[in-house]
Amino acid sequence: MLIPHREPGQEEDTLARDYQRIITAVQQAARPVMAREVGEVVGVDVSVKSKLEPLRGKLLRLVDRGWLRKLPDGRFTTRL
């Protein structure tokens, strides 16, 4: 499994490099961020929707596995 469910004390280095970069981008933001903002940091061409959607999918997988949190307005943040 590329993205294991997060366990207490588990660090990001257990994830694939792409997912580590996504988590780092969210952590470095001073506030919750939209997928487009994460894409700009990790080098995705955010002007093309077909390139942004796979990133959004990765963000949602990180949310599902407990690595990130998605707010009701669609922004992403680290787990609290």
ZIBELJO-V90983 format. One record per run of one state. SS is the DSSP state (~ for helix, > for strand, _ for the rest). FROM is the first residue (numbers start at 1). LEN is the number of residues. Records with the same first field share a line. If there is no record, write none. Layout:
SS->FROM-LEN / FROM-LEN
//
This chain:
_->1-11 / 15-2 / 29-4 / 34-1 / 43-6 / 65-3 / 71-5 / 79-2
~->12-3 / 17-12 / 35-8 / 49-16
>->33-1 / 68-3 / 76-3
//
